[in-house]
Amino acid sequence: MSHELVIVGGGPAGMMAGLLFARAGVKTLVLEKHRDFLRDFRGDTVHPSTLEIFHELGLLDELLRRPHNKVAQIGARIAGQFERIADFRHLPVAAPFIALMPQWDFLDFIAQAARRYPGFELRQSCAGESLIEEEGRVVGVRTSAGDEVRARLVIASDGRDSHFRAGLPLRVIGAPMDVFWFRLPKHEQPENDSMGVFDSGRIFVLIDRGEYWQCAFVFPKGEAERVRSAGLDAFRTRVREIGPETAGVDRAIGSWDDVKLLTVTVDRLDQWSRPGLLVIGDAAHAMSPIGGVGINLAVQDAVAAANLLAAPLARGENPDPLLPKLQARRMRPVRLTQGVQKLMQDAVIAPLLNQSGTLDRPPLAARLLNAVPLLQRIPARLVGLGFRPEHVECSDAYRR
């Protein structure tokens, strides 16, 4: 079976690429190893840069009819004091807020939009197992269903554990922490109360999902078993000490099965392509959860790839000479974003988790942000739009 494009991985990068390439008239197949999108995703943050892409596609209103919560401002409780950190309301975009949307809704929405184009196919319960290579060039994928799918280009967007990145040079940046994710009950409020809690020896994130908190308990890298070995009661006590928001921990966490481990990885490929193969999203650059930017950088990769490659593929041209240009365009925002994340890891997270830093009061930077609302637009722009937001330039081949 032959396609012009095969995308391995139906996450944010893969599904967005599938939508945009099919919209441009490219016969596109997306392989997704799971049978549906109903899995326990972690961040579920759709940033203003991503919402702007849907606005440019004429799909924003339709997307926002899916269940979501709006976060227009972000704050943190630092050394016991609440400080307002970022204000997204002034960003020059159609949707100046972060949308907290279950990722299964987000991905299902993209799949439905893509199915409107006759050249799009999503094959679920079907993983890409290995590459087919001929004369030094990737020409397709062998699938878990036992068949071979040939294509003029393969895009690997199957996450940080992708085996398709094997053989490409990898730069490991590292992270000082891992995270336990879980849910705690809450009463729904008119305003979204998402925030972080920072104190000596303690970093905790509370994402307001309406009827529950999605919680991130941050601890030093590699110490998951030490935390577990102290016992569930000790863990619940540590969570309860965060504040009144976590009072429901005893009834919410009945066993360690209610707590999911995220092993934090920060790395990037120094080379994103070889003839016939392009790697994007988390497969090309695994991001820290700091700022919740991973989904949005992956979507930006997909948009840039479609802008660069969709028209040549639709015309039947060889995409290989263009592949390094995608990396050249996207490497700088990736490198800058990971640089900011590493700075935060080294200056804030590692000292607090190792209790080598004490917080008697919030740092000067946090106090200034809280005191001068105009300054809150700076972190909002960095988090909400990033260093190089992409815009849809590839055409709609089916527009009348």
C-alpha positions, 0 to 999 in steps of 0.5 A: 500500500502506498501513500505520499506521507506516513506519520507514525504517532497520533499525538499532538504533532502527528495529528496536526501534521495529518490535518494540515498535509491532508488539507493541502491535498497530500495523501496522508496516513497516520498510524496510532498504536492505541485503539482510541485517545482515551488515555491518562494524559498529563498536561492537557494545556493548549496555549494561545499559540496553538489556539491561534493556529485553529483560529487561522484554520477557522476551527477555533469556535468549534474547538472551544465547544469541547469541554475546557477551562480557561486560564487567563492568569497564573499565580503561585503560592511562594513561601506562603504568599500568593503572587500573580506571575503571568497575565495572558489577557493582553496577548495579540491573539484571538484566544488570549488564554490557556485552554485546559482541555483533556487531550483525548478531546483535543486529539479527537477534535483534530481527527474529526477535522482531518477526516473531512479531507478525502486524502486523510486516513487514521489507522488506530491499534496499528503501530509503526514497527520499523522503517523500510529502507532501500538504497540508503533512503527511508521508503516506508514503514512496517506496521504491527499489523504485519503489512508494509506501507510505502511513502515518499516521506515518513514523519516520526512523531511518536514521542520521546521513546520513539525508536525511529530516533535511533542512530540520530545524534542526541543531546541530553540536557537532563532534569533534576526532578520526576513527578507524581501525577494524581487527581484530588476533588474540589468544588468548581469555581467561576474563576480558574485557580490553577497555581504552583506551590513553592517552598523549602523542600516542596514544589507542587502544582495544582491545575484547576480542572473544574471538579477536580485538581490535577496535581503534580507532586515534584520530587528529586530525580530517581527517588520515586521508590524512596517516596513509595517505600515511606508508605502511602500514609506518609505520602498523603501527609506530605500532600495534605501539608500543601494547604486547604486545596489538598484536604481531600487526599485521603479519600482520593488516593486509596492506593499507589495505583491512583498515582502515576509516575512521570519520569522527566526527560529533557533532550533534543536531537542534533539531527532531525532527518535523513533521506525519507525520514523527518522527526518532530515533536517530543521525538525530536525534543523532549521538554520539561513539564515547566510551563506546559509547553511541550504540546504547543512546541510539537504543534508548531513543528507540525505547522512548520513542516506542513508549510515547508513540505505540503506543497512539494509533496502534493506536486510529487516532488522529492522532499529530501532537500527540504528536510534540513530546513525544517530543523533550521527553522525550529531548532532555535525556539527549541534550544531557547525554550530548553535553555529557559527550562534548564535555568529554572531547573538549576536556579529554582527547582534543584535547590528547593527539592534538595533543601539547599535553598530556603524561602523566607519570602518570595524572590524579588522577581516574583514580588515585582511581577505581582506588584507591577501587573504590566510585567506579567505580560512578559512571562505570559508571552514567553509561555503563551506564544513562545520564541517563534510561533508559527502560522498556517501558510500551506493552502487548502486544496479543497477550498472552492 
